[in-house]
């Protein structure tokens, strides 16, 4: 009897035409370069600096991102999407099994420190609502973090009052830009993460509540405006 046919690859996304493939590669290079340039020089860096670092013409950058603000906003969307995917992955991993000593939140924070392409930079606030793509990514991130916090609260790894907004505040405090090579900076960030997690476990064990923590909307408002 003939063996079952191998799954067809017809369902896979068709390859992009040459120009679109090149444009996507350029866009990826520009975003990666922008993260590195802004991390090294601050937001005062120019679009020409980013283009030079990416190895593309400055006109290519402006065709995709007409202003520096648009480029920075794209970086925020990329970073929040990455965090949302990671939170969902960690939540799925611990959804049907025991939570390790560091907890789901600790696992997310450790992986975010060591795996994320860059920090969650502060977006340019305009006093208005979040752009649609950033709002969608932010909602996905909140859903994932709510699952992580719920797992850890059920396992008595987090004290009462710890919120999803606390997760993001911890991330911002634990992963500042440091003037060290990435591996050395990550080691320091993880060192202080371990200290924080030990304190949170002790607070949960001793039933020391944190009081009312910041809400998600408060964090998003302070982060965006």
DOSE-821270 format. One record per residue (C-alpha): residue number from 1; residue in one letter; x negated, y negated, z. Coordinates in nm, 3 decimals. Last residue first. Example, Ala and Ser with C-alpha at 12.3 -4.5 7.8 and 13.67 -1.06 7.14 Angstrom:
<atoms>
<atom 2,"S",<-1.367,0.106,0.714>>
<atom 1,"A",<-1.230,0.450,0.780>>
</atoms>
This chain:
<atoms>
<atom 225,"X",<-0.131,-6.043,2.667>>
<atom 224,"X",<-0.223,-5.686,2.570>>
<atom 223,"X",<-0.382,-5.522,2.875>>
<atom 222,"X",<-0.185,-5.718,3.133>>
<atom 221,"X",<0.141,-5.634,2.958>>
<atom 220,"X",<0.045,-5.271,2.901>>
<atom 219,"X",<-0.050,-5.235,3.267>>
<atom 218,"X",<0.269,-5.397,3.390>>
<atom 217,"X",<0.476,-5.182,3.155>>
<atom 216,"X",<0.308,-4.869,3.290>>
<atom 215,"X",<0.387,-4.964,3.647>>
<atom 214,"X",<0.120,-5.061,3.896>>
<atom 213,"X",<0.108,-4.864,4.219>>
<atom 212,"X",<0.353,-4.876,4.508>>
<atom 211,"X",<0.178,-4.754,4.819>>
<atom 210,"X",<-0.134,-4.545,4.800>>
<atom 209,"X",<-0.005,-4.267,5.022>>
<atom 208,"X",<-0.240,-4.089,5.260>>
<atom 207,"X",<-0.108,-3.735,5.296>>
<atom 206,"X",<-0.441,-3.610,5.432>>
<atom 205,"X",<-0.481,-3.362,5.147>>
<atom 204,"X",<-0.361,-3.615,4.887>>
<atom 203,"X",<-0.600,-3.880,5.014>>
<atom 202,"X",<-0.886,-3.630,5.024>>
<atom 201,"X",<-0.811,-3.524,4.667>>
<atom 200,"X",<-0.809,-3.889,4.556>>
<atom 199,"X",<-1.139,-3.958,4.733>>
<atom 198,"X",<-1.305,-3.655,4.573>>
<atom 197,"X",<-1.172,-3.767,4.234>>
<atom 196,"X",<-1.325,-4.112,4.277>>
<atom 195,"X",<-1.666,-3.972,4.370>>
<atom 194,"X",<-1.659,-3.731,4.076>>
<atom 193,"X",<-1.568,-4.020,3.844>>
<atom 192,"X",<-1.865,-4.212,3.978>>
<atom 191,"X",<-2.107,-3.943,3.867>>
<atom 190,"X",<-1.921,-3.898,3.538>>
<atom 189,"X",<-1.975,-4.264,3.449>>
<atom 188,"X",<-2.344,-4.237,3.538>>
<atom 187,"X",<-2.391,-3.927,3.322>>
<atom 186,"X",<-2.201,-4.094,3.037>>
<atom 185,"X",<-2.437,-4.393,3.047>>
<atom 184,"X",<-2.741,-4.166,3.024>>
<atom 183,"X",<-2.594,-3.969,2.734>>
<atom 182,"X",<-2.488,-4.287,2.549>>
<atom 181,"X",<-2.828,-4.457,2.572>>
<atom 180,"X",<-2.829,-4.741,2.825>>
<atom 179,"X",<-2.720,-5.105,2.828>>
<atom 178,"X",<-2.382,-5.014,2.981>>
<atom 177,"X",<-2.034,-5.076,2.841>>
<atom 176,"X",<-1.783,-5.005,3.115>>
<atom 175,"X",<-1.641,-4.655,3.147>>
<atom 174,"X",<-1.527,-4.597,3.503>>
<atom 173,"X",<-1.344,-4.927,3.547>>
<atom 172,"X",<-1.145,-4.904,3.223>>
<atom 171,"X",<-1.071,-4.536,3.283>>
<atom 170,"X",<-0.961,-4.601,3.638>>
<atom 169,"X",<-0.720,-4.869,3.517>>
<atom 168,"X",<-0.584,-4.623,3.262>>
<atom 167,"X",<-0.521,-4.352,3.519>>
<atom 166,"X",<-0.373,-4.606,3.761>>
<atom 165,"X",<-0.120,-4.702,3.491>>
<atom 164,"X",<-0.008,-4.340,3.485>>
<atom 163,"X",<0.069,-4.374,3.854>>
<atom 162,"X",<-0.068,-4.275,4.194>>
<atom 161,"X",<0.191,-4.363,4.461>>
<atom 160,"X",<0.168,-4.039,4.653>>
<atom 159,"X",<-0.183,-3.899,4.665>>
<atom 158,"X",<-0.324,-3.690,4.381>>
<atom 157,"X",<-0.460,-3.336,4.395>>
<atom 156,"X",<-0.163,-3.184,4.575>>
<atom 155,"X",<-0.105,-2.928,4.293>>
<atom 154,"X",<0.240,-3.072,4.217>>
<atom 153,"X",<0.087,-3.422,4.209>>
<atom 152,"X",<-0.180,-3.296,3.971>>
<atom 151,"X",<0.067,-3.148,3.725>>
<atom 150,"X",<0.291,-3.457,3.738>>
<atom 149,"X",<-0.004,-3.689,3.677>>
<atom 148,"X",<-0.106,-3.493,3.368>>
<atom 147,"X",<0.249,-3.483,3.229>>
<atom 146,"X",<0.294,-3.856,3.278>>
<atom 145,"X",<-0.039,-3.907,3.105>>
<atom 144,"X",<0.080,-3.733,2.791>>
<atom 143,"X",<0.404,-3.931,2.772>>
<atom 142,"X",<0.220,-4.258,2.834>>
<atom 141,"X",<-0.029,-4.189,2.556>>
<atom 140,"X",<0.249,-4.119,2.309>>
<atom 139,"X",<0.416,-4.447,2.401>>
<atom 138,"X",<0.087,-4.634,2.354>>
<atom 137,"X",<0.036,-4.479,2.011>>
<atom 136,"X",<0.384,-4.591,1.906>>
<atom 135,"X",<0.330,-4.943,2.041>>
<atom 134,"X",<-0.006,-4.969,1.861>>
<atom 133,"X",<0.154,-4.869,1.531>>
<atom 132,"X",<0.449,-5.104,1.580>>
<atom 131,"X",<0.247,-5.410,1.680>>
<atom 130,"X",<0.283,-5.480,2.052>>
<atom 129,"X",<0.540,-5.741,2.144>>
<atom 128,"X",<0.452,-6.109,2.168>>
<atom 127,"X",<0.225,-6.320,2.387>>
<atom 126,"X",<-0.046,-6.312,2.124>>
<atom 125,"X",<-0.305,-6.099,2.294>>
<atom 124,"X",<-0.615,-5.988,2.104>>
<atom 123,"X",<-0.657,-5.627,2.216>>
<atom 122,"X",<-0.877,-5.539,2.514>>
<atom 121,"X",<-1.118,-5.266,2.417>>
<atom 120,"X",<-1.028,-4.908,2.497>>
<atom 119,"X",<-1.384,-4.779,2.504>>
<atom 118,"X",<-1.548,-4.606,2.209>>
<atom 117,"X",<-1.565,-4.286,2.006>>
<atom 116,"X",<-1.412,-4.092,2.293>>
<atom 115,"X",<-1.584,-3.765,2.381>>
<atom 114,"X",<-1.784,-3.812,2.701>>
<atom 113,"X",<-1.574,-4.060,2.896>>
<atom 112,"X",<-1.243,-3.937,2.755>>
<atom 111,"X",<-1.344,-3.583,2.840>>
<atom 110,"X",<-1.414,-3.673,3.201>>
<atom 109,"X",<-1.096,-3.880,3.229>>
<atom 108,"X",<-0.876,-3.604,3.086>>
<atom 107,"X",<-1.032,-3.340,3.310>>
<atom 106,"X",<-0.988,-3.562,3.615>>
<atom 105,"X",<-0.623,-3.621,3.528>>
<atom 104,"X",<-0.561,-3.249,3.479>>
<atom 103,"X",<-0.721,-3.163,3.809>>
<atom 102,"X",<-1.083,-3.174,3.918>>
<atom 101,"X",<-1.033,-2.852,4.110>>
<atom 100,"X",<-0.873,-2.673,3.818>>
<atom 99,"X",<-0.494,-2.665,3.753>>
<atom 98,"X",<-0.361,-2.314,3.720>>
<atom 97,"X",<-0.198,-2.212,3.393>>
<atom 96,"X",<0.099,-2.276,3.169>>
<atom 95,"X",<0.096,-2.653,3.124>>
<atom 94,"X",<-0.276,-2.683,3.189>>
<atom 93,"X",<-0.389,-2.659,2.827>>
<atom 92,"X",<-0.086,-2.840,2.691>>
<atom 91,"X",<-0.151,-3.133,2.924>>
<atom 90,"X",<-0.518,-3.145,2.820>>
<atom 89,"X",<-0.425,-3.153,2.452>>
<atom 88,"X",<-0.151,-3.413,2.506>>
<atom 87,"X",<-0.392,-3.640,2.697>>
<atom 86,"X",<-0.656,-3.596,2.425>>
<atom 85,"X",<-0.415,-3.686,2.147>>
<atom 84,"X",<-0.300,-3.995,2.337>>
<atom 83,"X",<-0.660,-4.103,2.406>>
<atom 82,"X",<-0.751,-4.073,2.036>>
<atom 81,"X",<-0.439,-4.265,1.938>>
<atom 80,"X",<-0.527,-4.536,2.189>>
<atom 79,"X",<-0.879,-4.567,2.046>>
<atom 78,"X",<-0.764,-4.584,1.683>>
<atom 77,"X",<-0.496,-4.841,1.763>>
<atom 76,"X",<-0.745,-5.052,1.954>>
<atom 75,"X",<-1.000,-5.039,1.672>>
<atom 74,"X",<-0.734,-5.142,1.423>>
<atom 73,"X",<-0.654,-5.444,1.642>>
<atom 72,"X",<-1.023,-5.544,1.632>>
<atom 71,"X",<-1.019,-5.529,1.252>>
<atom 70,"X",<-0.701,-5.736,1.232>>
<atom 69,"X",<-0.851,-5.993,1.470>>
<atom 68,"X",<-1.161,-6.011,1.250>>
<atom 67,"X",<-0.937,-6.120,0.966>>
<atom 66,"X",<-0.837,-5.983,0.622>>
<atom 65,"X",<-0.907,-5.623,0.727>>
<atom 64,"X",<-0.904,-5.383,0.430>>
<atom 63,"X",<-1.000,-5.632,0.159>>
<atom 62,"X",<-1.213,-5.820,0.413>>
<atom 61,"X",<-1.429,-5.514,0.483>>
<atom 60,"X",<-1.483,-5.439,0.115>>
<atom 59,"X",<-1.577,-5.803,0.057>>
<atom 58,"X",<-1.846,-5.773,0.323>>
<atom 57,"X",<-2.015,-5.511,0.109>>
<atom 56,"X",<-2.075,-5.173,0.266>>
<atom 55,"X",<-2.358,-5.021,0.469>>
<atom 54,"X",<-2.155,-4.998,0.789>>
<atom 53,"X",<-2.407,-5.206,0.985>>
<atom 52,"X",<-2.415,-5.470,0.710>>
<atom 51,"X",<-2.036,-5.478,0.692>>
<atom 50,"X",<-2.006,-5.519,1.071>>
<atom 49,"X",<-2.261,-5.801,1.081>>
<atom 48,"X",<-2.086,-5.969,0.787>>
<atom 47,"X",<-1.758,-5.947,0.979>>
<atom 46,"X",<-1.929,-6.152,1.248>>
<atom 45,"X",<-2.019,-6.067,1.605>>
<atom 44,"X",<-1.863,-6.299,1.863>>
<atom 43,"X",<-1.655,-6.008,1.984>>
<atom 42,"X",<-1.952,-5.880,2.179>>
<atom 41,"X",<-2.298,-5.818,2.036>>
<atom 40,"X",<-2.379,-5.457,2.126>>
<atom 39,"X",<-2.030,-5.318,2.188>>
<atom 38,"X",<-1.891,-5.532,1.905>>
<atom 37,"X",<-2.153,-5.394,1.666>>
<atom 36,"X",<-2.109,-5.033,1.773>>
<atom 35,"X",<-1.731,-5.041,1.756>>
<atom 34,"X",<-1.740,-5.231,1.426>>
<atom 33,"X",<-1.976,-4.975,1.274>>
<atom 32,"X",<-1.742,-4.689,1.357>>
<atom 31,"X",<-1.446,-4.882,1.218>>
<atom 30,"X",<-1.636,-4.975,0.901>>
<atom 29,"X",<-1.761,-4.619,0.843>>
<atom 28,"X",<-1.411,-4.476,0.878>>
<atom 27,"X",<-1.278,-4.739,0.639>>
<atom 26,"X",<-1.554,-4.664,0.388>>
<atom 25,"X",<-1.472,-4.292,0.400>>
<atom 24,"X",<-1.105,-4.371,0.350>>
<atom 23,"X",<-1.182,-4.598,0.056>>
<atom 22,"X",<-1.408,-4.335,-0.102>>
<atom 21,"X",<-1.137,-4.072,-0.075>>
<atom 20,"X",<-0.884,-4.315,-0.218>>
<atom 19,"X",<-1.111,-4.391,-0.513>>
<atom 18,"X",<-1.191,-4.025,-0.579>>
<atom 17,"X",<-0.839,-3.894,-0.560>>
<atom 16,"X",<-0.746,-3.740,-0.227>>
<atom 15,"X",<-0.746,-3.366,-0.193>>
<atom 14,"X",<-0.401,-3.212,-0.163>>
<atom 13,"X",<-0.279,-3.163,0.192>>
<atom 12,"X",<-0.260,-2.795,0.269>>
<atom 11,"X",<0.060,-2.612,0.185>>
<atom 10,"X",<-0.089,-2.474,-0.137>>
<atom 9,"X",<-0.364,-2.306,0.067>>
<atom 8,"X",<-0.193,-1.973,0.026>>
<atom 7,"X",<-0.208,-1.731,0.312>>
<atom 6,"X",<-0.397,-1.417,0.208>>
<atom 5,"X",<-0.176,-1.161,0.043>>
<atom 4,"X",<-0.065,-0.873,0.254>>
<atom 3,"X",<-0.262,-0.553,0.188>>
<atom 2,"X",<-0.152,-0.335,-0.096>>
<atom 1,"X",<0.000,0.000,0.000>>
</atoms>
